Amino acid sequence: MTTCADIIARARKTLGDKTTLNGVAVTPRDSDADLLGYLNDGLAAAYALRPDLLYPSFTAFAALALGATFPLAIQHEAVLADYIVFRASTKDDEHVLSGRAEEMRALFERGILST
């Protein structure tokens, strides 16, 4: 099963945010806690756009931990990674100005609404 950590690792690839360099652990630009927060925000946004994603459980949304199993289907993994990239990019002026953050937000919305 895919974990939240797997989704964060996928987003880190797009962000170019490394946790190792030449086999040596390095401090990434974005912390796991920040990216996990973005993932949880993305899940809340996905459920707001598509309440049917909570079916069949219809339980209240609860924030997930890093090692938790990703609660959506495989087709939503890339979509939530896009959301993480969107949120992480909004704190970088260069990506906000280049339109990258907005492009990633649009990818997220299209992806959630089309799957």
Backbone atoms as SQL, in Angstrom:
CREATE TABLE atoms (id INTEGER PRIMARY KEY, chain TEXT, resi INTEGER, resn TEXT, atom TEXT, x REAL, y REAL, z REAL);
INSERT INTO atoms VALUES
  (1, 'A', 1, 'MET', 'N', 0.836, -1.186, 0.000),
  (2, 'A', 1, 'MET', 'CA', 0.000, 0.000, 0.000),
  (3, 'A', 1, 'MET', 'C', 0.881, 1.249, 0.000),
  (4, 'A', 2, 'THR', 'N', 0.402, 2.238, -0.689),
  (5, 'A', 2, 'THR', 'CA', 1.096, 3.523, -0.735),
  (6, 'A', 2, 'THR', 'C', 0.876, 4.266, 0.573),
  (7, 'A', 3, 'THR', 'N', 1.941, 4.866, 1.085),
  (8, 'A', 3, 'THR', 'CA', 1.835, 5.651, 2.308),
  (9, 'A', 3, 'THR', 'C', 1.894, 7.141, 1.985),
  (10, 'A', 4, 'CYS', 'N', 1.576, 7.936, 2.962),
  (11, 'A', 4, 'CYS', 'CA', 1.689, 9.389, 2.798),
  (12, 'A', 4, 'CYS', 'C', 3.138, 9.775, 2.515),
  (13, 'A', 5, 'ALA', 'N', 4.084, 9.063, 3.118),
  (14, 'A', 5, 'ALA', 'CA', 5.504, 9.328, 2.868),
  (15, 'A', 5, 'ALA', 'C', 5.848, 9.094, 1.393),
  (16, 'A', 6, 'ASP', 'N', 5.206, 8.098, 0.757),
  (17, 'A', 6, 'ASP', 'CA', 5.438, 7.837, -0.670),
  (18, 'A', 6, 'ASP', 'C', 4.948, 9.006, -1.524),
  (19, 'A', 7, 'ILE', 'N', 3.812, 9.570, -1.179),
  (20, 'A', 7, 'ILE', 'CA', 3.269, 10.710, -1.927),
  (21, 'A', 7, 'ILE', 'C', 4.193, 11.916, -1.762),
  (22, 'A', 8, 'ILE', 'N', 4.695, 12.112, -0.552),
  (23, 'A', 8, 'ILE', 'CA', 5.621, 13.221, -0.293),
  (24, 'A', 8, 'ILE', 'C', 6.915, 13.024, -1.078),
  (25, 'A', 9, 'ALA', 'N', 7.422, 11.798, -1.130),
  (26, 'A', 9, 'ALA', 'CA', 8.640, 11.513, -1.901),
  (27, 'A', 9, 'ALA', 'C', 8.412, 11.823, -3.383),
  (28, 'A', 10, 'ARG', 'N', 7.242, 11.504, -3.875),
  (29, 'A', 10, 'ARG', 'CA', 6.896, 11.796, -5.275),
  (30, 'A', 10, 'ARG', 'C', 6.894, 13.307, -5.518),
  (31, 'A', 11, 'ALA', 'N', 6.337, 14.063, -4.596),
  (32, 'A', 11, 'ALA', 'CA', 6.317, 15.521, -4.726),
  (33, 'A', 11, 'ALA', 'C', 7.732, 16.085, -4.646),
  (34, 'A', 12, 'ARG', 'N', 8.567, 15.517, -3.776),
  (35, 'A', 12, 'ARG', 'CA', 9.945, 15.997, -3.651),
  (36, 'A', 12, 'ARG', 'C', 10.700, 15.893, -4.974),
  (37, 'A', 13, 'LYS', 'N', 10.411, 14.858, -5.762),
  (38, 'A', 13, 'LYS', 'CA', 11.075, 14.708, -7.064),
  (39, 'A', 13, 'LYS', 'C', 10.751, 15.893, -7.965),
  (40, 'A', 14, 'THR', 'N', 9.490, 16.266, -8.030),
  (41, 'A', 14, 'THR', 'CA', 9.088, 17.409, -8.849),
  (42, 'A', 14, 'THR', 'C', 9.692, 18.703, -8.307),
  (43, 'A', 15, 'LEU', 'N', 9.716, 18.825, -7.002),
  (44, 'A', 15, 'LEU', 'CA', 10.272, 20.023, -6.364),
  (45, 'A', 15, 'LEU', 'C', 11.799, 20.094, -6.471),
  (46, 'A', 16, 'GLY', 'N', 12.437, 18.952, -6.753),
  (47, 'A', 16, 'GLY', 'CA', 13.896, 18.909, -6.753),
  (48, 'A', 16, 'GLY', 'C', 14.457, 19.048, -5.347),
  (49, 'A', 17, 'ASP', 'N', 13.675, 18.630, -4.375),
  (50, 'A', 17, 'ASP', 'CA', 14.027, 18.760, -2.959),
  (51, 'A', 17, 'ASP', 'C', 14.619, 17.439, -2.489),
  (52, 'A', 18, 'LYS', 'N', 15.920, 17.385, -2.376),
  (53, 'A', 18, 'LYS', 'CA', 16.616, 16.142, -2.056),
  (54, 'A', 18, 'LYS', 'C', 16.768, 15.921, -0.551),
  (55, 'A', 19, 'THR', 'N', 16.733, 14.640, -0.166),
  (56, 'A', 19, 'THR', 'CA', 16.991, 14.272, 1.225),
  (57, 'A', 19, 'THR', 'C', 18.364, 13.621, 1.353),
  (58, 'A', 20, 'THR', 'N', 18.949, 13.226, 0.210),
  (59, 'A', 20, 'THR', 'CA', 20.321, 12.705, 0.191),
  (60, 'A', 20, 'THR', 'C', 21.047, 13.297, -1.011),
  (61, 'A', 21, 'LEU', 'N', 22.344, 13.435, -0.875),
  (62, 'A', 21, 'LEU', 'CA', 23.185, 13.933, -1.955),
  (63, 'A', 21, 'LEU', 'C', 24.444, 13.089, -1.959),
  (64, 'A', 22, 'ASN', 'N', 24.651, 12.362, -3.054),
  (65, 'A', 22, 'ASN', 'CA', 25.798, 11.451, -3.157),
  (66, 'A', 22, 'ASN', 'C', 25.847, 10.466, -1.995),
  (67, 'A', 23, 'GLY', 'N', 24.681, 9.974, -1.608),
  (68, 'A', 23, 'GLY', 'CA', 24.592, 8.978, -0.548),
  (69, 'A', 23, 'GLY', 'C', 24.678, 9.527, 0.864),
  (70, 'A', 24, 'VAL', 'N', 24.767, 10.842, 0.992),
  (71, 'A', 24, 'VAL', 'CA', 24.860, 11.464, 2.308),
  (72, 'A', 24, 'VAL', 'C', 23.549, 12.180, 2.609),
  (73, 'A', 25, 'ALA', 'N', 23.016, 11.974, 3.808),
  (74, 'A', 25, 'ALA', 'CA', 21.770, 12.630, 4.194),
  (75, 'A', 25, 'ALA', 'C', 21.982, 14.144, 4.262),
  (76, 'A', 26, 'VAL', 'N', 21.050, 14.880, 3.672),
  (77, 'A', 26, 'VAL', 'CA', 21.077, 16.343, 3.733),
  (78, 'A', 26, 'VAL', 'C', 19.726, 16.828, 4.227),
  (79, 'A', 27, 'THR', 'N', 19.694, 18.035, 4.749),
  (80, 'A', 27, 'THR', 'CA', 18.440, 18.618, 5.204),
  (81, 'A', 27, 'THR', 'C', 17.686, 19.136, 3.992),
  (82, 'A', 28, 'PRO', 'N', 16.493, 18.609, 3.733),
  (83, 'A', 28, 'PRO', 'CA', 15.725, 19.091, 2.580),
  (84, 'A', 28, 'PRO', 'C', 15.214, 20.509, 2.821),
  (85, 'A', 29, 'ARG', 'N', 14.906, 21.191, 1.754),
  (86, 'A', 29, 'ARG', 'CA', 14.388, 22.548, 1.856),
  (87, 'A', 29, 'ARG', 'C', 13.052, 22.572, 2.576),
  (88, 'A', 30, 'ASP', 'N', 12.185, 21.616, 2.256),
  (89, 'A', 30, 'ASP', 'CA', 10.863, 21.522, 2.876),
  (90, 'A', 30, 'ASP', 'C', 10.852, 20.348, 3.848),
  (91, 'A', 31, 'SER', 'N', 10.399, 20.597, 5.061),
  (92, 'A', 31, 'SER', 'CA', 10.361, 19.525, 6.064),
  (93, 'A', 31, 'SER', 'C', 9.240, 18.546, 5.751),
  (94, 'A', 32, 'ASP', 'N', 9.394, 17.333, 6.270),
  (95, 'A', 32, 'ASP', 'CA', 8.329, 16.340, 6.134),
  (96, 'A', 32, 'ASP', 'C', 7.038, 16.865, 6.757),
  (97, 'A', 33, 'ALA', 'N', 7.163, 17.553, 7.889),
  (98, 'A', 33, 'ALA', 'CA', 5.973, 18.080, 8.568),
  (99, 'A', 33, 'ALA', 'C', 5.233, 19.088, 7.689),
  (100, 'A', 34, 'ASP', 'N', 5.976, 19.975, 7.028),
  (101, 'A', 34, 'ASP', 'CA', 5.335, 20.943, 6.129),
  (102, 'A', 34, 'ASP', 'C', 4.629, 20.240, 4.976),
  (103, 'A', 35, 'LEU', 'N', 5.341, 19.299, 4.338),
  (104, 'A', 35, 'LEU', 'CA', 4.762, 18.612, 3.180),
  (105, 'A', 35, 'LEU', 'C', 3.585, 17.731, 3.591),
  (106, 'A', 36, 'LEU', 'N', 3.661, 17.117, 4.769),
  (107, 'A', 36, 'LEU', 'CA', 2.532, 16.333, 5.266),
  (108, 'A', 36, 'LEU', 'C', 1.330, 17.247, 5.519),
  (109, 'A', 37, 'GLY', 'N', 1.580, 18.427, 6.043),
  (110, 'A', 37, 'GLY', 'CA', 0.497, 19.403, 6.222),
  (111, 'A', 37, 'GLY', 'C', -0.158, 19.759, 4.898),
  (112, 'A', 38, 'TYR', 'N', 0.672, 19.952, 3.857),
  (113, 'A', 38, 'TYR', 'CA', 0.119, 20.250, 2.528),
  (114, 'A', 38, 'TYR', 'C', -0.686, 19.073, 2.004),
  (115, 'A', 39, 'LEU', 'N', -0.202, 17.850, 2.249),
  (116, 'A', 39, 'LEU', 'CA', -0.942, 16.666, 1.808),
  (117, 'A', 39, 'LEU', 'C', -2.299, 16.596, 2.495),
  (118, 'A', 40, 'ASN', 'N', -2.324, 16.831, 3.791),
  (119, 'A', 40, 'ASN', 'CA', -3.594, 16.817, 4.514),
  (120, 'A', 40, 'ASN', 'C', -4.525, 17.926, 4.027),
  (121, 'A', 41, 'ASP', 'N', -3.962, 19.103, 3.744),
  (122, 'A', 41, 'ASP', 'CA', -4.771, 20.183, 3.165),
  (123, 'A', 41, 'ASP', 'C', -5.317, 19.774, 1.804),
  (124, 'A', 42, 'GLY', 'N', -4.487, 19.099, 1.015),
  (125, 'A', 42, 'GLY', 'CA', -4.908, 18.637, -0.301),
  (126, 'A', 42, 'GLY', 'C', -6.026, 17.610, -0.230),
  (127, 'A', 43, 'LEU', 'N', -5.936, 16.714, 0.747),
  (128, 'A', 43, 'LEU', 'CA', -7.015, 15.742, 0.937),
  (129, 'A', 43, 'LEU', 'C', -8.313, 16.443, 1.320),
  (130, 'A', 44, 'ALA', 'N', -8.217, 17.428, 2.199),
  (131, 'A', 44, 'ALA', 'CA', -9.415, 18.182, 2.577),
  (132, 'A', 44, 'ALA', 'C', -10.003, 18.901, 1.365),
  (133, 'A', 45, 'ALA', 'N', -9.145, 19.466, 0.522),
  (134, 'A', 45, 'ALA', 'CA', -9.615, 20.145, -0.694),
  (135, 'A', 45, 'ALA', 'C', -10.241, 19.139, -1.664),
  (136, 'A', 46, 'ALA', 'N', -9.633, 17.964, -1.768),
  (137, 'A', 46, 'ALA', 'CA', -10.180, 16.925, -2.650),
  (138, 'A', 46, 'ALA', 'C', -11.567, 16.496, -2.185),
  (139, 'A', 47, 'TYR', 'N', -11.722, 16.310, -0.878),
  (140, 'A', 47, 'TYR', 'CA', -13.023, 15.911, -0.345),
  (141, 'A', 47, 'TYR', 'C', -14.058, 17.028, -0.505),
  (142, 'A', 48, 'ALA', 'N', -13.620, 18.275, -0.458),
  (143, 'A', 48, 'ALA', 'CA', -14.551, 19.391, -0.668),
  (144, 'A', 48, 'ALA', 'C', -15.025, 19.423, -2.127),
  (145, 'A', 49, 'LEU', 'N', -14.104, 19.145, -3.051),
  (146, 'A', 49, 'LEU', 'CA', -14.475, 19.125, -4.468),
  (147, 'A', 49, 'LEU', 'C', -15.238, 17.868, -4.846),
  (148, 'A', 50, 'ARG', 'N', -14.894, 16.759, -4.199),
  (149, 'A', 50, 'ARG', 'CA', -15.487, 15.465, -4.522),
  (150, 'A', 50, 'ARG', 'C', -15.871, 14.724, -3.249),
  (151, 'A', 51, 'PRO', 'N', -17.001, 15.067, -2.632),
  (152, 'A', 51, 'PRO', 'CA', -17.413, 14.380, -1.398),
  (153, 'A', 51, 'PRO', 'C', -17.570, 12.871, -1.584),
  (154, 'A', 52, 'ASP', 'N', -17.809, 12.439, -2.816),
  (155, 'A', 52, 'ASP', 'CA', -17.967, 11.007, -3.074),
  (156, 'A', 52, 'ASP', 'C', -16.687, 10.224, -2.809),
  (157, 'A', 53, 'LEU', 'N', -15.537, 10.904, -2.718),
  (158, 'A', 53, 'LEU', 'CA', -14.291, 10.202, -2.430),
  (159, 'A', 53, 'LEU', 'C', -14.280, 9.610, -1.030),
  (160, 'A', 54, 'LEU', 'N', -15.142, 10.096, -0.160),
  (161, 'A', 54, 'LEU', 'CA', -15.249, 9.538, 1.193),
  (162, 'A', 54, 'LEU', 'C', -16.077, 8.254, 1.219),
  (163, 'A', 55, 'TYR', 'N', -16.822, 7.983, 0.143),
  (164, 'A', 55, 'TYR', 'CA', -17.635, 6.775, 0.058),
  (165, 'A', 55, 'TYR', 'C', -16.717, 5.562, 0.048),
  (166, 'A', 56, 'PRO', 'N', -16.993, 4.446, 0.669),
  (167, 'A', 56, 'PRO', 'CA', -18.242, 4.098, 1.319),
  (168, 'A', 56, 'PRO', 'C', -18.267, 4.410, 2.812),
  (169, 'A', 57, 'SER', 'N', -17.181, 4.948, 3.346),
  (170, 'A', 57, 'SER', 'CA', -17.134, 5.103, 4.802),
  (171, 'A', 57, 'SER', 'C', -17.894, 6.318, 5.311),
  (172, 'A', 58, 'PHE', 'N', -17.876, 7.429, 4.566),
  (173, 'A', 58, 'PHE', 'CA', -18.515, 8.675, 4.992),
  (174, 'A', 58, 'PHE', 'C', -18.101, 9.092, 6.391),
  (175, 'A', 59, 'THR', 'N', -16.871, 8.751, 6.756),
  (176, 'A', 59, 'THR', 'CA', -16.365, 9.180, 8.053),
  (177, 'A', 59, 'THR', 'C', -15.817, 10.589, 7.923),
  (178, 'A', 60, 'ALA', 'N', -15.693, 11.250, 9.026),
  (179, 'A', 60, 'ALA', 'CA', -15.126, 12.596, 9.015),
  (180, 'A', 60, 'ALA', 'C', -13.653, 12.516, 8.634),
  (181, 'A', 61, 'PHE', 'N', -13.187, 13.497, 7.917),
  (182, 'A', 61, 'PHE', 'CA', -11.788, 13.541, 7.522),
  (183, 'A', 61, 'PHE', 'C', -10.916, 13.807, 8.745),
  (184, 'A', 62, 'ALA', 'N', -9.881, 13.019, 8.892),
  (185, 'A', 62, 'ALA', 'CA', -8.911, 13.222, 9.967),
  (186, 'A', 62, 'ALA', 'C', -7.526, 13.320, 9.340),
  (187, 'A', 63, 'ALA', 'N', -6.703, 14.215, 9.852),
  (188, 'A', 63, 'ALA', 'CA', -5.346, 14.384, 9.335),
  (189, 'A', 63, 'ALA', 'C', -4.573, 13.074, 9.458),
  (190, 'A', 64, 'LEU', 'N', -3.747, 12.802, 8.476),
  (191, 'A', 64, 'LEU', 'CA', -2.986, 11.561, 8.427),
  (192, 'A', 64, 'LEU', 'C', -1.543, 11.776, 8.854),
  (193, 'A', 65, 'ALA', 'N', -0.928, 10.731, 9.351),
  (194, 'A', 65, 'ALA', 'CA', 0.484, 10.756, 9.731),
  (195, 'A', 65, 'ALA', 'C', 1.336, 10.324, 8.545),
  (196, 'A', 66, 'LEU', 'N', 2.624, 10.553, 8.640),
  (197, 'A', 66, 'LEU', 'CA', 3.557, 10.252, 7.562),
  (198, 'A', 66, 'LEU', 'C', 3.503, 8.788, 7.127),
  (199, 'A', 67, 'GLY', 'N', 3.396, 7.868, 8.074),
  (200, 'A', 67, 'GLY', 'CA', 3.393, 6.445, 7.749),
  (201, 'A', 67, 'GLY', 'C', 2.022, 5.869, 7.456),
  (202, 'A', 68, 'ALA', 'N', 0.991, 6.717, 7.489),
  (203, 'A', 68, 'ALA', 'CA', -0.377, 6.240, 7.244),
  (204, 'A', 68, 'ALA', 'C', -0.557, 5.825, 5.791),
  (205, 'A', 69, 'THR', 'N', -1.443, 4.883, 5.583),
  (206, 'A', 69, 'THR', 'CA', -1.781, 4.456, 4.228),
  (207, 'A', 69, 'THR', 'C', -2.543, 5.569, 3.521),
  (208, 'A', 70, 'PHE', 'N', -2.147, 5.862, 2.294),
  (209, 'A', 70, 'PHE', 'CA', -2.825, 6.894, 1.500),
  (210, 'A', 70, 'PHE', 'C', -4.264, 6.433, 1.262),
  (211, 'A', 71, 'PRO', 'N', -5.254, 7.276, 1.593),
  (212, 'A', 71, 'PRO', 'CA', -6.646, 6.815, 1.621),
  (213, 'A', 71, 'PRO', 'C', -7.371, 6.800, 0.273),
  (214, 'A', 72, 'LEU', 'N', -6.770, 7.344, -0.769),
  (215, 'A', 72, 'LEU', 'CA', -7.459, 7.408, -2.056),
  (216, 'A', 72, 'LEU', 'C', -6.893, 6.378, -3.025),
  (217, 'A', 73, 'ALA', 'N', -7.565, 6.233, -4.158),
  (218, 'A', 73, 'ALA', 'CA', -7.154, 5.270, -5.177),
  (219, 'A', 73, 'ALA', 'C', -5.846, 5.703, -5.838),
  (220, 'A', 74, 'ILE', 'N', -5.219, 4.774, -6.517),
  (221, 'A', 74, 'ILE', 'CA', -3.913, 5.015, -7.125),
  (222, 'A', 74, 'ILE', 'C', -3.931, 6.197, -8.101),
  (223, 'A', 75, 'GLN', 'N', -5.030, 6.413, -8.799),
  (224, 'A', 75, 'GLN', 'CA', -5.094, 7.515, -9.765),
  (225, 'A', 75, 'GLN', 'C', -5.045, 8.883, -9.087),
  (226, 'A', 76, 'HIS', 'N', -5.239, 8.927, -7.780),
  (227, 'A', 76, 'HIS', 'CA', -5.189, 10.197, -7.061),
  (228, 'A', 76, 'HIS', 'C', -3.815, 10.500, -6.461),
  (229, 'A', 77, 'GLU', 'N', -2.895, 9.555, -6.538),
  (230, 'A', 77, 'GLU', 'CA', -1.569, 9.761, -5.953),
  (231, 'A', 77, 'GLU', 'C', -0.850, 10.939, -6.608),
  (232, 'A', 78, 'ALA', 'N', -0.794, 10.954, -7.934),
  (233, 'A', 78, 'ALA', 'CA', -0.121, 12.047, -8.649),
  (234, 'A', 78, 'ALA', 'C', -0.835, 13.369, -8.427),
  (235, 'A', 79, 'VAL', 'N', -2.139, 13.321, -8.338),
  (236, 'A', 79, 'VAL', 'CA', -2.935, 14.534, -8.142),
  (237, 'A', 79, 'VAL', 'C', -2.605, 15.188, -6.800),
  (238, 'A', 80, 'LEU', 'N', -2.498, 14.387, -5.754),
  (239, 'A', 80, 'LEU', 'CA', -2.159, 14.949, -4.444),
  (240, 'A', 80, 'LEU', 'C', -0.696, 15.375, -4.384),
  (241, 'A', 81, 'ALA', 'N', 0.184, 14.687, -5.099),
  (242, 'A', 81, 'ALA', 'CA', 1.577, 15.148, -5.190),
  (243, 'A', 81, 'ALA', 'C', 1.612, 16.518, -5.874),
  (244, 'A', 82, 'ASP', 'N', 0.779, 16.713, -6.903),
  (245, 'A', 82, 'ASP', 'CA', 0.684, 18.024, -7.561),
  (246, 'A', 82, 'ASP', 'C', 0.240, 19.097, -6.573),
  (247, 'A', 83, 'TYR', 'N', -0.692, 18.757, -5.695),
  (248, 'A', 83, 'TYR', 'CA', -1.155, 19.725, -4.703),
  (249, 'A', 83, 'TYR', 'C', -0.011, 20.107, -3.760),
  (250, 'A', 84, 'ILE', 'N', 0.770, 19.126, -3.339),
  (251, 'A', 84, 'ILE', 'CA', 1.904, 19.412, -2.460),
  (252, 'A', 84, 'ILE', 'C', 2.881, 20.361, -3.158),
  (253, 'A', 85, 'VAL', 'N', 3.162, 20.093, -4.439),
  (254, 'A', 85, 'VAL', 'CA', 4.074, 20.953, -5.201),
  (255, 'A', 85, 'VAL', 'C', 3.493, 22.360, -5.311),
  (256, 'A', 86, 'PHE', 'N', 2.188, 22.457, -5.559),
  (257, 'A', 86, 'PHE', 'CA', 1.522, 23.764, -5.621),
  (258, 'A', 86, 'PHE', 'C', 1.748, 24.545, -4.338),
  (259, 'A', 87, 'ARG', 'N', 1.471, 23.919, -3.201),
  (260, 'A', 87, 'ARG', 'CA', 1.593, 24.617, -1.921),
  (261, 'A', 87, 'ARG', 'C', 3.036, 24.970, -1.605),
  (262, 'A', 88, 'ALA', 'N', 3.964, 24.049, -1.866),
  (263, 'A', 88, 'ALA', 'CA', 5.376, 24.332, -1.596),
  (264, 'A', 88, 'ALA', 'C', 5.891, 25.434, -2.512),
  (265, 'A', 89, 'SER', 'N', 5.372, 25.489, -3.731),
  (266, 'A', 89, 'SER', 'CA', 5.812, 26.499, -4.692),
  (267, 'A', 89, 'SER', 'C', 5.289, 27.888, -4.374),
  (268, 'A', 90, 'THR', 'N', 4.194, 27.977, -3.640),
  (269, 'A', 90, 'THR', 'CA', 3.638, 29.295, -3.341),
  (270, 'A', 90, 'THR', 'C', 4.523, 30.094, -2.390),
  (271, 'A', 91, 'LYS', 'N', 5.414, 29.425, -1.684),
  (272, 'A', 91, 'LYS', 'CA', 6.284, 30.171, -0.785),
  (273, 'A', 91, 'LYS', 'C', 7.554, 30.656, -1.472),
  (274, 'A', 92, 'ASP', 'N', 7.738, 30.294, -2.739),
  (275, 'A', 92, 'ASP', 'CA', 8.887, 30.751, -3.522),
  (276, 'A', 92, 'ASP', 'C', 8.425, 31.806, -4.512),
  (277, 'A', 93, 'ASP', 'N', 8.871, 33.015, -4.343),
  (278, 'A', 93, 'ASP', 'CA', 8.470, 34.094, -5.238),
  (279, 'A', 93, 'ASP', 'C', 8.706, 33.751, -6.698),
  (280, 'A', 94, 'GLU', 'N', 9.848, 33.112, -7.006),
  (281, 'A', 94, 'GLU', 'CA', 10.156, 32.818, -8.397),
  (282, 'A', 94, 'GLU', 'C', 9.103, 31.913, -9.034),
  (283, 'A', 95, 'HIS', 'N', 8.558, 30.938, -8.251),
  (284, 'A', 95, 'HIS', 'CA', 7.560, 30.032, -8.816),
  (285, 'A', 95, 'HIS', 'C', 6.176, 30.664, -8.846),
  (286, 'A', 96, 'VAL', 'N', 5.904, 31.548, -7.918),
  (287, 'A', 96, 'VAL', 'CA', 4.636, 32.268, -7.954),
  (288, 'A', 96, 'VAL', 'C', 4.624, 33.185, -9.173),
  (289, 'A', 97, 'LEU', 'N', 5.737, 33.873, -9.387),
  (290, 'A', 97, 'LEU', 'CA', 5.823, 34.788, -10.527),
  (291, 'A', 97, 'LEU', 'C', 5.856, 34.047, -11.855),
  (292, 'A', 98, 'SER', 'N', 6.477, 32.870, -11.895),
  (293, 'A', 98, 'SER', 'CA', 6.570, 32.116, -13.151),
  (294, 'A', 98, 'SER', 'C', 5.260, 31.419, -13.496),
  (295, 'A', 99, 'GLY', 'N', 4.350, 31.340, -12.557),
  (296, 'A', 99, 'GLY', 'CA', 3.078, 30.673, -12.790),
  (297, 'A', 99, 'GLY', 'C', 3.088, 29.197, -12.425),
  (298, 'A', 100, 'ARG', 'N', 4.213, 28.673, -11.954),
  (299, 'A', 100, 'ARG', 'CA', 4.293, 27.240, -11.620),
  (300, 'A', 100, 'ARG', 'C', 3.283, 26.860, -10.548),
  (301, 'A', 101, 'ALA', 'N', 3.158, 27.682, -9.523),
  (302, 'A', 101, 'ALA', 'CA', 2.236, 27.355, -8.441),
  (303, 'A', 101, 'ALA', 'C', 0.814, 27.253, -8.969),
  (304, 'A', 102, 'GLU', 'N', 0.403, 28.202, -9.786),
  (305, 'A', 102, 'GLU', 'CA', -0.951, 28.191, -10.345),
  (306, 'A', 102, 'GLU', 'C', -1.164, 26.995, -11.268),
  (307, 'A', 103, 'GLU', 'N', -0.152, 26.655, -12.055),
  (308, 'A', 103, 'GLU', 'CA', -0.256, 25.495, -12.943),
  (309, 'A', 103, 'GLU', 'C', -0.450, 24.213, -12.149),
  (310, 'A', 104, 'MET', 'N', 0.266, 24.076, -11.043),
  (311, 'A', 104, 'MET', 'CA', 0.138, 22.875, -10.224),
  (312, 'A', 104, 'MET', 'C', -1.223, 22.827, -9.536),
  (313, 'A', 105, 'ARG', 'N', -1.752, 23.982, -9.118),
  (314, 'A', 105, 'ARG', 'CA', -3.092, 24.025, -8.522),
  (315, 'A', 105, 'ARG', 'C', -4.127, 23.585, -9.548),
  (316, 'A', 106, 'ALA', 'N', -3.983, 24.072, -10.780),
  (317, 'A', 106, 'ALA', 'CA', -4.917, 23.705, -11.843),
  (318, 'A', 106, 'ALA', 'C', -4.826, 22.211, -12.162),
  (319, 'A', 107, 'LEU', 'N', -3.615, 21.663, -12.165),
  (320, 'A', 107, 'LEU', 'CA', -3.451, 20.215, -12.386),
  (321, 'A', 107, 'LEU', 'C', -4.175, 19.426, -11.310),
  (322, 'A', 108, 'PHE', 'N', -4.047, 19.857, -10.070),
  (323, 'A', 108, 'PHE', 'CA', -4.711, 19.194, -8.956),
  (324, 'A', 108, 'PHE', 'C', -6.224, 19.205, -9.166),
  (325, 'A', 109, 'GLU', 'N', -6.799, 20.376, -9.419),
  (326, 'A', 109, 'GLU', 'CA', -8.253, 20.476, -9.569),
  (327, 'A', 109, 'GLU', 'C', -8.756, 19.651, -10.752),
  (328, 'A', 110, 'ARG', 'N', -8.067, 19.743, -11.887),
  (329, 'A', 110, 'ARG', 'CA', -8.485, 18.946, -13.051),
  (330, 'A', 110, 'ARG', 'C', -8.401, 17.461, -12.739),
  (331, 'A', 111, 'GLY', 'N', -7.325, 17.067, -12.070),
  (332, 'A', 111, 'GLY', 'CA', -7.135, 15.664, -11.752),
  (333, 'A', 111, 'GLY', 'C', -8.195, 15.120, -10.818),
  (334, 'A', 112, 'ILE', 'N', -8.529, 15.862, -9.783),
  (335, 'A', 112, 'ILE', 'CA', -9.553, 15.414, -8.836),
  (336, 'A', 112, 'ILE', 'C', -10.930, 15.372, -9.517),
  (337, 'A', 113, 'LEU', 'N', -11.243, 16.366, -10.283),
  (338, 'A', 113, 'LEU', 'CA', -12.562, 16.430, -10.896),
  (339, 'A', 113, 'LEU', 'C', -12.747, 15.439, -12.042),
  (340, 'A', 114, 'SER', 'N', -11.651, 14.943, -12.611),
  (341, 'A', 114, 'SER', 'CA', -11.773, 14.043, -13.760),
  (342, 'A', 114, 'SER', 'C', -11.611, 12.565, -13.409),
  (343, 'A', 115, 'THR', 'N', -11.305, 12.261, -12.151),
  (344, 'A', 115, 'THR', 'CA', -11.111, 10.850, -11.798),
  (345, 'A', 115, 'THR', 'C', -12.215, 10.339, -10.917);
